[in-house]
Amino acid sequence: MEPWEMREWYAEYLDACNRHDLDRIRSFVSPTVRRAHLPGGADAWIADLADLFQGFPDWRWRRIQLVIEDDLIAAHLRGSGTHVGSFRGIAPTRRHVNVAEFSFYRVTNGRIAESSGSGDEELLAQIG
């Protein structure tokens, strides 16, 4: 994909995430996606997002910066939502969280093949 196509592709992916459309999100992720320090595979990816959306039904990401080089995407995002459901075994705190996230993706054949990033520690610190 050309950089402008990758930019549009990522905008569509982020839109699906913000609509909490797990089926559409799955279409952006390789079935064998590798994730740094997390279980691999699309099923694990979707399960993690389902847990996030259960705990934070109003969760949304806002793109701050996007850098594209060849088949790589680097995204700086702000994620926010209110903890009103169970999340990773943590009972609802009703706290509103706002976290900086940095995500790195390798896109192959129009799907995320590899991913790494940050944000979880800050999220857990804000509800813990």
C-alpha positions in Angstrom: 0.0 0.0 0.0 1.1 3.6 -0.6 1.4 5.8 2.4 -1.9 7.6 1.7 -3.6 4.2 1.4 -2.1 3.1 4.7 -3.4 6.4 6.3 -6.9 5.7 5.0 -6.7 2.0 6.1 -5.7 3.0 9.6 -8.5 5.6 9.8 -11.0 2.8 8.9 -9.4 0.5 11.5 -9.6 3.2 14.2 -13.3 4.0 13.3 -14.1 0.3 13.7 -12.4 0.3 17.1 -14.3 3.4 18.2 -17.6 1.8 17.2 -16.6 -1.3 19.1 -17.3 -3.4 16.0 -15.4 -6.5 16.9 -16.2 -8.3 13.6 -15.0 -5.4 11.5 -11.9 -5.1 13.7 -11.1 -8.8 13.1 -11.0 -8.1 9.4 -8.0 -5.8 9.9 -6.0 -8.3 11.9 -4.2 -11.4 10.6 -5.4 -14.6 12.2 -1.8 -15.2 13.2 -0.9 -11.7 14.4 2.1 -11.5 16.7 1.9 -9.2 19.7 4.9 -8.2 21.9 4.5 -9.7 25.4 0.8 -10.7 24.7 -0.8 -13.9 23.4 -0.8 -14.0 19.6 -3.6 -14.5 17.2 -6.7 -12.6 16.2 -8.8 -14.4 18.8 -6.7 -13.1 21.7 -6.7 -9.6 20.1 -10.5 -9.6 19.9 -10.9 -11.0 23.4 -8.7 -8.3 24.9 -10.7 -5.6 23.1 -14.0 -7.2 24.2 -12.7 -7.1 27.8 -11.8 -3.4 27.4 -15.2 -2.5 25.9 -17.0 -4.4 28.7 -15.1 -2.5 31.3 -15.3 0.9 29.5 -18.4 0.9 27.3 -17.7 4.5 26.3 -14.0 3.9 25.3 -12.7 5.9 22.4 -9.3 6.6 20.8 -8.2 9.9 19.3 -5.3 9.9 16.9 -2.6 12.4 17.8 0.1 11.5 15.3 0.5 8.9 12.7 3.8 8.0 11.0 4.0 5.6 8.1 7.1 4.0 6.6 6.9 1.1 4.1 4.7 -1.5 5.8 5.0 0.1 9.3 2.6 2.3 11.2 3.5 4.2 14.3 0.5 5.7 16.1 0.3 8.1 19.0 -3.2 7.9 20.5 -5.2 9.1 23.5 -7.6 6.5 24.8 -10.3 7.4 27.3 -13.4 6.0 28.9 -15.2 5.4 32.2 -14.7 2.2 34.2 -18.3 1.0 34.7 -17.8 -2.7 34.1 -15.5 -5.4 35.2 -12.1 -5.1 33.5 -9.3 -7.8 33.9 -11.1 -8.9 37.1 -11.2 -5.4 38.5 -14.6 -4.3 39.7 -16.0 -1.0 38.3 -14.4 2.1 39.9 -16.5 4.6 38.0 -13.2 6.5 37.3 -12.8 8.2 34.0 -9.3 7.4 32.6 -7.3 9.2 29.9 -4.2 7.5 28.7 -1.4 8.1 26.2 -0.9 5.1 23.9 1.9 4.4 21.4 1.2 1.5 19.0 3.4 0.1 16.3 2.0 -2.1 13.6 3.5 -4.1 10.6 0.8 -4.4 8.0 1.0 -7.3 5.5 -1.6 -8.0 2.8 -3.9 -5.4 4.3 -3.9 -6.9 7.8 -2.0 -6.3 11.0 0.7 -9.0 11.2 2.7 -7.7 14.1 1.9 -5.2 16.9 3.5 -3.7 20.0 2.7 -0.8 22.1 2.1 0.9 25.5 -0.8 2.2 27.5 -2.0 -0.7 29.6 0.2 0.2 32.6 -1.1 3.7 32.7 -4.7 2.5 32.4 -4.4 0.0 35.2 -2.7 2.6 37.4 -5.6 5.0 37.0 -8.2 2.4 38.1 -6.1 0.6 40.6 
